[in-house]
């Protein structure tokens, strides 16, 4: 499949072969060109937020990190997750060199706004098997304020 297969209108033969070859090379997984997305090789953890009746649950995937390299802060209504994924290499590894690396390393910060809906005194964080799980209990006011709105057909 090429980029041109995604065009919704009829493909014509008027495309310049050089342009077609360029897009095929750039978007091909096995290409020799650097990926357009590889310019910023920074690690950013994936986040999942679950909205439950009495609490929010935030899960951050931080594989290969130690608990000591993570920091969780609740500041002015924002949940802040900071950390650093460190590349571990020995002198022997450096001498061998790397053929290809798709791993991301570096410092990161994720900021999630929750406002005044969270009871800060009861926030709890756990780390297990590369997943950071943060439980953010709702305040009593936020629990009472949440209301399901019925949708009427017209």
CNS distance restraints for C-alpha pairs under 8 A (distance, minus, plus):
assign (resid   1 and name CA) (resid   5 and name CA) 6.24 0.50 0.50
assign (resid   2 and name CA) (resid   6 and name CA) 7.39 0.50 0.50
assign (resid   2 and name CA) (resid  23 and name CA) 7.94 0.50 0.50
assign (resid   2 and name CA) (resid  24 and name CA) 6.02 0.50 0.50
assign (resid   2 and name CA) (resid  27 and name CA) 7.91 0.50 0.50
assign (resid   3 and name CA) (resid   7 and name CA) 7.48 0.50 0.50
assign (resid   3 and name CA) (resid  23 and name CA) 6.73 0.50 0.50
assign (resid   3 and name CA) (resid  24 and name CA) 6.79 0.50 0.50
assign (resid   3 and name CA) (resid  27 and name CA) 7.51 0.50 0.50
assign (resid   4 and name CA) (resid  11 and name CA) 7.42 0.50 0.50
assign (resid   4 and name CA) (resid  20 and name CA) 7.90 0.50 0.50
assign (resid   7 and name CA) (resid  11 and name CA) 7.42 0.50 0.50
assign (resid  15 and name CA) (resid  19 and name CA) 7.16 0.50 0.50
assign (resid  15 and name CA) (resid  20 and name CA) 6.90 0.50 0.50
assign (resid  16 and name CA) (resid  20 and name CA) 6.42 0.50 0.50
assign (resid  17 and name CA) (resid  21 and name CA) 6.06 0.50 0.50
assign (resid  18 and name CA) (resid  22 and name CA) 6.12 0.50 0.50
assign (resid  19 and name CA) (resid  23 and name CA) 6.41 0.50 0.50
assign (resid  20 and name CA) (resid  24 and name CA) 6.22 0.50 0.50
assign (resid  21 and name CA) (resid  25 and name CA) 6.04 0.50 0.50
assign (resid  22 and name CA) (resid  26 and name CA) 6.16 0.50 0.50
assign (resid  23 and name CA) (resid  27 and name CA) 6.06 0.50 0.50
assign (resid  24 and name CA) (resid  28 and name CA) 5.71 0.50 0.50
assign (resid  25 and name CA) (resid  31 and name CA) 5.75 0.50 0.50
assign (resid  25 and name CA) (resid  32 and name CA) 7.80 0.50 0.50
assign (resid  25 and name CA) (resid  33 and name CA) 7.15 0.50 0.50
assign (resid  26 and name CA) (resid  31 and name CA) 6.83 0.50 0.50
assign (resid  26 and name CA) (resid  33 and name CA) 6.38 0.50 0.50
assign (resid  26 and name CA) (resid  34 and name CA) 7.88 0.50 0.50
assign (resid  26 and name CA) (resid  35 and name CA) 6.91 0.50 0.50
assign (resid  26 and name CA) (resid  36 and name CA) 7.74 0.50 0.50
assign (resid  27 and name CA) (resid  31 and name CA) 7.72 0.50 0.50
assign (resid  27 and name CA) (resid  35 and name CA) 7.89 0.50 0.50
assign (resid  34 and name CA) (resid  38 and name CA) 6.84 0.50 0.50
assign (resid  35 and name CA) (resid  39 and name CA) 7.70 0.50 0.50
assign (resid  41 and name CA) (resid 104 and name CA) 5.65 0.50 0.50
assign (resid  41 and name CA) (resid 105 and name CA) 7.08 0.50 0.50
assign (resid  42 and name CA) (resid 104 and name CA) 5.61 0.50 0.50
assign (resid  42 and name CA) (resid 105 and name CA) 5.74 0.50 0.50
assign (resid  42 and name CA) (resid 106 and name CA) 5.65 0.50 0.50
assign (resid  42 and name CA) (resid 107 and name CA) 7.42 0.50 0.50
assign (resid  42 and name CA) (resid 108 and name CA) 7.65 0.50 0.50
assign (resid  43 and name CA) (resid  85 and name CA) 7.16 0.50 0.50
assign (resid  43 and name CA) (resid 104 and name CA) 4.63 0.50 0.50
assign (resid  43 and name CA) (resid 105 and name CA) 5.00 0.50 0.50
assign (resid  43 and name CA) (resid 106 and name CA) 5.76 0.50 0.50
assign (resid  43 and name CA) (resid 107 and name CA) 7.08 0.50 0.50
assign (resid  43 and name CA) (resid 108 and name CA) 6.60 0.50 0.50
assign (resid  44 and name CA) (resid 108 and name CA) 5.98 0.50 0.50
assign (resid  44 and name CA) (resid 109 and name CA) 7.76 0.50 0.50
assign (resid  44 and name CA) (resid 110 and name CA) 7.94 0.50 0.50
assign (resid  45 and name CA) (resid  60 and name CA) 6.07 0.50 0.50
assign (resid  45 and name CA) (resid  61 and name CA) 5.46 0.50 0.50
assign (resid  45 and name CA) (resid  62 and name CA) 5.74 0.50 0.50
assign (resid  46 and name CA) (resid  60 and name CA) 5.68 0.50 0.50
assign (resid  46 and name CA) (resid  61 and name CA) 5.43 0.50 0.50
assign (resid  46 and name CA) (resid  62 and name CA) 7.81 0.50 0.50
assign (resid  47 and name CA) (resid  58 and name CA) 6.92 0.50 0.50
assign (resid  47 and name CA) (resid  59 and name CA) 5.67 0.50 0.50
assign (resid  47 and name CA) (resid  60 and name CA) 4.57 0.50 0.50
assign (resid  47 and name CA) (resid  61 and name CA) 6.63 0.50 0.50
assign (resid  48 and name CA) (resid  58 and name CA) 5.65 0.50 0.50
assign (resid  48 and name CA) (resid  59 and name CA) 5.08 0.50 0.50
assign (resid  48 and name CA) (resid  60 and name CA) 6.50 0.50 0.50
assign (resid  49 and name CA) (resid  56 and name CA) 6.88 0.50 0.50
assign (resid  49 and name CA) (resid  57 and name CA) 5.69 0.50 0.50
assign (resid  49 and name CA) (resid  58 and name CA) 4.50 0.50 0.50
assign (resid  49 and name CA) (resid  59 and name CA) 6.48 0.50 0.50
assign (resid  50 and name CA) (resid  56 and name CA) 5.61 0.50 0.50
assign (resid  50 and name CA) (resid  57 and name CA) 5.04 0.50 0.50
assign (resid  50 and name CA) (resid  58 and name CA) 6.40 0.50 0.50
assign (resid  51 and name CA) (resid  55 and name CA) 6.69 0.50 0.50
assign (resid  51 and name CA) (resid  56 and name CA) 4.86 0.50 0.50
assign (resid  51 and name CA) (resid  57 and name CA) 6.75 0.50 0.50
assign (resid  52 and name CA) (resid  56 and name CA) 5.72 0.50 0.50
assign (resid  52 and name CA) (resid  57 and name CA) 7.64 0.50 0.50
assign (resid  53 and name CA) (resid 143 and name CA) 6.92 0.50 0.50
assign (resid  54 and name CA) (resid 137 and name CA) 6.03 0.50 0.50
assign (resid  54 and name CA) (resid 138 and name CA) 5.52 0.50 0.50
assign (resid  54 and name CA) (resid 143 and name CA) 6.25 0.50 0.50
assign (resid  55 and name CA) (resid 118 and name CA) 7.88 0.50 0.50
assign (resid  55 and name CA) (resid 135 and name CA) 6.81 0.50 0.50
assign (resid  55 and name CA) (resid 136 and name CA) 5.40 0.50 0.50
assign (resid  55 and name CA) (resid 137 and name CA) 4.01 0.50 0.50
assign (resid  55 and name CA) (resid 138 and name CA) 4.91 0.50 0.50
assign (resid  56 and name CA) (resid 135 and name CA) 6.05 0.50 0.50
assign (resid  56 and name CA) (resid 136 and name CA) 5.01 0.50 0.50
assign (resid  56 and name CA) (resid 137 and name CA) 6.27 0.50 0.50
assign (resid  56 and name CA) (resid 138 and name CA) 7.19 0.50 0.50
assign (resid  57 and name CA) (resid 133 and name CA) 7.01 0.50 0.50
assign (resid  57 and name CA) (resid 134 and name CA) 5.74 0.50 0.50
assign (resid  57 and name CA) (resid 135 and name CA) 4.71 0.50 0.50
assign (resid  57 and name CA) (resid 136 and name CA) 6.13 0.50 0.50
assign (resid  58 and name CA) (resid 133 and name CA) 5.76 0.50 0.50
assign (resid  58 and name CA) (resid 134 and name CA) 5.08 0.50 0.50
assign (resid  58 and name CA) (resid 135 and name CA) 6.54 0.50 0.50
assign (resid  58 and name CA) (resid 136 and name CA) 7.89 0.50 0.50
assign (resid  59 and name CA) (resid 131 and name CA) 6.55 0.50 0.50
assign (resid  59 and name CA) (resid 132 and name CA) 5.58 0.50 0.50
assign (resid  59 and name CA) (resid 133 and name CA) 4.55 0.50 0.50
assign (resid  59 and name CA) (resid 134 and name CA) 6.39 0.50 0.50
assign (resid  60 and name CA) (resid 131 and name CA) 5.71 0.50 0.50
assign (resid  60 and name CA) (resid 132 and name CA) 5.08 0.50 0.50
assign (resid  60 and name CA) (resid 133 and name CA) 6.58 0.50 0.50
assign (resid  61 and name CA) (resid 130 and name CA) 6.12 0.50 0.50
assign (resid  61 and name CA) (resid 131 and name CA) 4.76 0.50 0.50
assign (resid  61 and name CA) (resid 132 and name CA) 6.47 0.50 0.50
assign (resid  62 and name CA) (resid 130 and name CA) 5.09 0.50 0.50
assign (resid  62 and name CA) (resid 131 and name CA) 5.74 0.50 0.50
assign (resid  62 and name CA) (resid 132 and name CA) 6.93 0.50 0.50
assign (resid  63 and name CA) (resid 129 and name CA) 7.49 0.50 0.50
assign (resid  63 and name CA) (resid 130 and name CA) 4.24 0.50 0.50
assign (resid  63 and name CA) (resid 131 and name CA) 6.95 0.50 0.50
assign (resid  64 and name CA) (resid  85 and name CA) 7.39 0.50 0.50
assign (resid  64 and name CA) (resid 130 and name CA) 6.42 0.50 0.50
assign (resid  65 and name CA) (resid  69 and name CA) 6.62 0.50 0.50
assign (resid  65 and name CA) (resid  70 and name CA) 7.95 0.50 0.50
assign (resid  65 and name CA) (resid  84 and name CA) 7.82 0.50 0.50
assign (resid  65 and name CA) (resid  85 and name CA) 5.84 0.50 0.50
assign (resid  65 and name CA) (resid  86 and name CA) 7.67 0.50 0.50
assign (resid  65 and name CA) (resid 130 and name CA) 6.75 0.50 0.50
assign (resid  66 and name CA) (resid  70 and name CA) 7.26 0.50 0.50
assign (resid  67 and name CA) (resid 127 and name CA) 6.68 0.50 0.50
assign (resid  69 and name CA) (resid  83 and name CA) 5.41 0.50 0.50
assign (resid  69 and name CA) (resid  84 and name CA) 5.84 0.50 0.50
assign (resid  69 and name CA) (resid  85 and name CA) 7.38 0.50 0.50
assign (resid  70 and name CA) (resid  81 and name CA) 7.31 0.50 0.50
assign (resid  70 and name CA) (resid  82 and name CA) 5.83 0.50 0.50
assign (resid  70 and name CA) (resid  83 and name CA) 4.39 0.50 0.50
assign (resid  70 and name CA) (resid  84 and name CA) 7.03 0.50 0.50
assign (resid  71 and name CA) (resid  81 and name CA) 5.85 0.50 0.50
assign (resid  71 and name CA) (resid  82 and name CA) 5.05 0.50 0.50
assign (resid  71 and name CA) (resid  83 and name CA) 6.00 0.50 0.50
assign (resid  72 and name CA) (resid  79 and name CA) 7.31 0.50 0.50
assign (resid  72 and name CA) (resid  80 and name CA) 5.79 0.50 0.50
assign (resid  72 and name CA) (resid  81 and name CA) 4.78 0.50 0.50
assign (resid  72 and name CA) (resid  82 and name CA) 6.48 0.50 0.50
assign (resid  72 and name CA) (resid 125 and name CA) 7.80 0.50 0.50
assign (resid  73 and name CA) (resid  79 and name CA) 5.97 0.50 0.50
assign (resid  73 and name CA) (resid  80 and name CA) 5.09 0.50 0.50
assign (resid  73 and name CA) (resid  81 and name CA) 6.59 0.50 0.50
assign (resid  74 and name CA) (resid  78 and name CA) 5.60 0.50 0.50
assign (resid  74 and name CA) (resid  79 and name CA) 4.59 0.50 0.50
assign (resid  74 and name CA) (resid  80 and name CA) 6.09 0.50 0.50
assign (resid  74 and name CA) (resid 120 and name CA) 7.08 0.50 0.50
assign (resid  75 and name CA) (resid  79 and name CA) 6.55 0.50 0.50
assign (resid  75 and name CA) (resid  80 and name CA) 7.39 0.50 0.50
assign (resid  76 and name CA) (resid 115 and name CA) 7.28 0.50 0.50
assign (resid  77 and name CA) (resid 113 and name CA) 6.03 0.50 0.50
assign (resid  77 and name CA) (resid 114 and name CA) 5.32 0.50 0.50
assign (resid  77 and name CA) (resid 115 and name CA) 4.07 0.50 0.50
assign (resid  77 and name CA) (resid 116 and name CA) 5.72 0.50 0.50
assign (resid  77 and name CA) (resid 117 and name CA) 7.98 0.50 0.50
assign (resid  77 and name CA) (resid 118 and name CA) 7.66 0.50 0.50
assign (resid  78 and name CA) (resid 111 and name CA) 6.27 0.50 0.50
assign (resid  78 and name CA) (resid 112 and name CA) 5.43 0.50 0.50
assign (resid  78 and name CA) (resid 113 and name CA) 4.32 0.50 0.50
assign (resid  78 and name CA) (resid 114 and name CA) 5.64 0.50 0.50
assign (resid  78 and name CA) (resid 115 and name CA) 6.56 0.50 0.50
assign (resid  79 and name CA) (resid 111 and name CA) 5.68 0.50 0.50
assign (resid  79 and name CA) (resid 112 and name CA) 5.06 0.50 0.50
assign (resid  79 and name CA) (resid 113 and name CA) 6.29 0.50 0.50
assign (resid  79 and name CA) (resid 114 and name CA) 7.08 0.50 0.50
assign (resid  80 and name CA) (resid 109 and name CA) 6.82 0.50 0.50
assign (resid  80 and name CA) (resid 110 and name CA) 5.67 0.50 0.50
assign (resid  80 and name CA) (resid 111 and name CA) 4.53 0.50 0.50
assign (resid  80 and name CA) (resid 112 and name CA) 6.45 0.50 0.50
assign (resid  81 and name CA) (resid 109 and name CA) 5.59 0.50 0.50
assign (resid  81 and name CA) (resid 110 and name CA) 5.14 0.50 0.50
assign (resid  81 and name CA) (resid 111 and name CA) 6.53 0.50 0.50
assign (resid  82 and name CA) (resid 107 and name CA) 7.51 0.50 0.50
assign (resid  82 and name CA) (resid 108 and name CA) 5.67 0.50 0.50
assign (resid  82 and name CA) (resid 109 and name CA) 4.39 0.50 0.50
assign (resid  82 and name CA) (resid 110 and name CA) 6.51 0.50 0.50
assign (resid  83 and name CA) (resid 107 and name CA) 5.70 0.50 0.50
assign (resid  83 and name CA) (resid 108 and name CA) 5.59 0.50 0.50
assign (resid  83 and name CA) (resid 109 and name CA) 6.71 0.50 0.50
assign (resid  84 and name CA) (resid 105 and name CA) 7.42 0.50 0.50
assign (resid  84 and name CA) (resid 106 and name CA) 5.35 0.50 0.50
assign (resid  84 and name CA) (resid 107 and name CA) 4.09 0.50 0.50
assign (resid  84 and name CA) (resid 108 and name CA) 6.15 0.50 0.50
assign (resid  85 and name CA) (resid 104 and name CA) 7.91 0.50 0.50
assign (resid  85 and name CA) (resid 105 and name CA) 5.10 0.50 0.50
assign (resid  85 and name CA) (resid 106 and name CA) 5.27 0.50 0.50
assign (resid  85 and name CA) (resid 107 and name CA) 6.42 0.50 0.50
assign (resid  86 and name CA) (resid 105 and name CA) 5.81 0.50 0.50
assign (resid  86 and name CA) (resid 106 and name CA) 6.25 0.50 0.50
assign (resid  87 and name CA) (resid 105 and name CA) 6.18 0.50 0.50
assign (resid  89 and name CA) (resid  93 and name CA) 5.82 0.50 0.50
assign (resid  89 and name CA) (resid  94 and name CA) 6.81 0.50 0.50
assign (resid  90 and name CA) (resid  94 and name CA) 6.41 0.50 0.50
assign (resid  91 and name CA) (resid  95 and name CA) 6.31 0.50 0.50
assign (resid  92 and name CA) (resid  96 and name CA) 6.47 0.50 0.50
assign (resid  93 and name CA) (resid  97 and name CA) 6.37 0.50 0.50
assign (resid  94 and name CA) (resid  98 and name CA) 7.88 0.50 0.50
assign (resid 114 and name CA) (resid 118 and name CA) 6.78 0.50 0.50
assign (resid 116 and name CA) (resid 139 and name CA) 7.90 0.50 0.50
assign (resid 117 and name CA) (resid 138 and name CA) 5.50 0.50 0.50
assign (resid 117 and name CA) (resid 139 and name CA) 5.61 0.50 0.50
assign (resid 117 and name CA) (resid 141 and name CA) 7.68 0.50 0.50
assign (resid 117 and name CA) (resid 142 and name CA) 5.23 0.50 0.50
assign (resid 118 and name CA) (resid 136 and name CA) 6.02 0.50 0.50
assign (resid 118 and name CA) (resid 137 and name CA) 5.72 0.50 0.50
assign (resid 118 and name CA) (resid 138 and name CA) 4.47 0.50 0.50
assign (resid 118 and name CA) (resid 139 and name CA) 5.29 0.50 0.50
assign (resid 118 and name CA) (resid 142 and name CA) 7.78 0.50 0.50
assign (resid 119 and name CA) (resid 123 and name CA) 6.90 0.50 0.50
assign (resid 119 and name CA) (resid 136 and name CA) 7.04 0.50 0.50
assign (resid 119 and name CA) (resid 137 and name CA) 5.70 0.50 0.50
assign (resid 119 and name CA) (resid 138 and name CA) 5.60 0.50 0.50
assign (resid 119 and name CA) (resid 139 and name CA) 4.91 0.50 0.50
assign (resid 120 and name CA) (resid 136 and name CA) 7.53 0.50 0.50
assign (resid 120 and name CA) (resid 137 and name CA) 7.93 0.50 0.50
assign (resid 122 and name CA) (resid 136 and name CA) 7.07 0.50 0.50
assign (resid 122 and name CA) (resid 137 and name CA) 6.43 0.50 0.50
assign (resid 123 and name CA) (resid 134 and name CA) 7.16 0.50 0.50
assign (resid 123 and name CA) (resid 135 and name CA) 5.76 0.50 0.50
assign (resid 123 and name CA) (resid 136 and name CA) 4.86 0.50 0.50
assign (resid 123 and name CA) (resid 137 and name CA) 6.47 0.50 0.50
assign (resid 124 and name CA) (resid 134 and name CA) 5.65 0.50 0.50
assign (resid 124 and name CA) (resid 135 and name CA) 5.19 0.50 0.50
assign (resid 124 and name CA) (resid 136 and name CA) 6.81 0.50 0.50
assign (resid 125 and name CA) (resid 132 and name CA) 7.04 0.50 0.50
assign (resid 125 and name CA) (resid 133 and name CA) 5.65 0.50 0.50
assign (resid 125 and name CA) (resid 134 and name CA) 4.29 0.50 0.50
assign (resid 125 and name CA) (resid 135 and name CA) 6.34 0.50 0.50
assign (resid 126 and name CA) (resid 132 and name CA) 5.82 0.50 0.50
assign (resid 126 and name CA) (resid 133 and name CA) 5.21 0.50 0.50
assign (resid 126 and name CA) (resid 134 and name CA) 6.41 0.50 0.50
assign (resid 127 and name CA) (resid 131 and name CA) 5.75 0.50 0.50
assign (resid 127 and name CA) (resid 132 and name CA) 4.47 0.50 0.50
assign (resid 127 and name CA) (resid 133 and name CA) 6.22 0.50 0.50
assign (resid 128 and name CA) (resid 132 and name CA) 6.63 0.50 0.50
assign (resid 138 and name CA) (resid 142 and name CA) 5.95 0.50 0.50
assign (resid 138 and name CA) (resid 143 and name CA) 6.15 0.50 0.50
assign (resid 139 and name CA) (resid 143 and name CA) 6.30 0.50 0.50
assign (resid 140 and name CA) (resid 144 and name CA) 6.30 0.50 0.50
assign (resid 141 and name CA) (resid 145 and name CA) 5.98 0.50 0.50
assign (resid 142 and name CA) (resid 146 and name CA) 6.32 0.50 0.50
